[in-house]
Amino acid sequence: METFENIYLDFSKQSGRCRLADSGLGWKPSGGGEAFMVDSNNIVQAQWSRAAKGYEIKIYTRAGAIIQLDGFQEDDSERITKIFKQWYGITLENKEHALRGWNWGKAEFGKSELVFSVSSKPAFEIPYTEIANTNLAGKNEVAIDFSTADNDDTGTNGHFGGARAKGKKLGGAKDQLVEMRFYIPGVVNKPEKKENDEEAGSDAEDADVEDAKDANAASLFYDTLLEKAEIGEVAGDTYATFLDVLHLTPRGRFDIDLYESSFRLRGKTYDYKIPYDNIKKFLLLPKPDDVHFLITIGLDPPLRQGQTRYPFLVMQFKKDEEVELDLNMTEEDLKDKYNGKLQKSYEAAQYQIIAQIFRGLAGKKIVQPSKDYKSHHAQSGVKCAIKANEGHLFFMDKSFMFVPKPATYISFDNVASLTMSRVGGAISASRTFDLTVTLKGGAGEHQFSNINREEQQNLEDFFRQKNLKLKNEMADDVSLHFLPNFPPSCIAIVLLSVHY
């Protein structure tokens, strides 16, 4: 047995002791904790290279996992090379990295990682297990989103879990890379399809062959990465699928695939895979038009589309659109895993089915508008605007929610005061008012403008019932109540006369 001190496993926060024996290798954190071990039969390849904390051994396993042990000294190279040769029957490769600093090179797909090489030397490697998602950000651009790590001190939990154990290596990182983009120009020539003699003269198949010849290089890179990183899960694993669902935020139509631990949005340009653990809020909101329902999902971390962040998903469904759905799940799973929270078959409005399945899979409470508030037209929300963006403001028992854009959630616990005021010209101000929500601790304010004057009394009653501090600046406003039916020209004349 050989022992090495101050070795870091997979970017762990603390160092540990690494021991090599003829039966395999092990690592244990110096501060105490669970040990990690790998059998010698599982080791298929190993590399020695310069790394962040000294020198590193990178080990590739039969399961496709990558194990990184960092912190060795340069003098350890000869001793470790003999150990791997004699005990494991493996030649320890000495790998040199490119240090030119170029940002162009060649991307190669290995069994366990994506390697970016410059002048035939690897500049960096990306393990597939650290990739959460990928999108075609443009015609020649592919974006890669990295998994957000949890607070895992040792980073030892995901080695043999494949692509479903994502982000474990970066669990100890204080700062983290979240996105990388590759610009991939040009087209690639794919081999022609083999055709039967009877079909050789088909014009349609000739066209297919031409399409296959000239494939976009970025699209081929994207498709290969989807497959290698296991981002697109197998169709058989899908519990339920909803096609062509209208999303108001982010704008577009997406297919929704529901899996055991995550759901996927598939659009024409962007695909997103979102773990249920990222869902922090789930709201079911009846739109005041009596035709649609809105499902609003709060995410943390937010959905990212380039530089744009979407902390909320807003989906819109027709109220009377009913569907029938059978879950792709056995009776045993329904009983054992979900304890009756899900049904085998559904027949109801689409928004109700999606809400019930999300509640069962994600275990999140469905929040709906408060029964204590009804608008002048007996609705749960009021029409208003944030700056130039029109939408609806809904009132729950413990919060406000404005949708669709910008989706804004305000908890009553964060509200310092509410102010009703008139803003604008005399005529428009007499028909509408603004509601300003001031947040506690100087965190700013939100202004909801152009609320119909008919909603004022109902809102005042609701705010008082929820013990929210309310200031009505309209009560002291000198307005034109004595001229409600006069045309604008008459109002101007009377104002001039009073001034004179």
URKA-V172463 format. One record per helix or strand. SS is the DSSP state (2 for helix, 1 for strand). FROM is the first residue (numbers start at 1). TO is the last residue. If there is no record, write none. Layout:
((SS;FROM;TO) (SS;FROM;TO))
//
This chain:
((1;2;9) (1;16;21) (1;24;29) (1;36;39) (2;40;42) (1;43;51) (1;54;61) (1;66;72) (2;74;87) (1;93;94) (1;106;109) (1;113;118) (1;121;127) (2;128;130) (1;131;138) (1;141;146) (2;162;164) (2;169;172) (1;179;183) (1;187;189) (2;197;199) (2;203;213) (1;214;216) (2;217;228) (2;235;237) (1;240;249) (1;252;258) (1;262;266) (1;271;275) (2;276;278) (1;279;286) (1;292;305) (1;308;318) (1;322;326) (2;331;336) (1;345;349) (2;350;362) (1;367;368) (1;381;386) (1;389;395) (1;399;403) (1;408;411) (2;412;414) (1;415;421) (2;426;431) (1;432;439) (2;440;442) (1;445;452) (2;453;465) (1;470;472) (2;473;476) (2;481;483) (2;488;499))
//
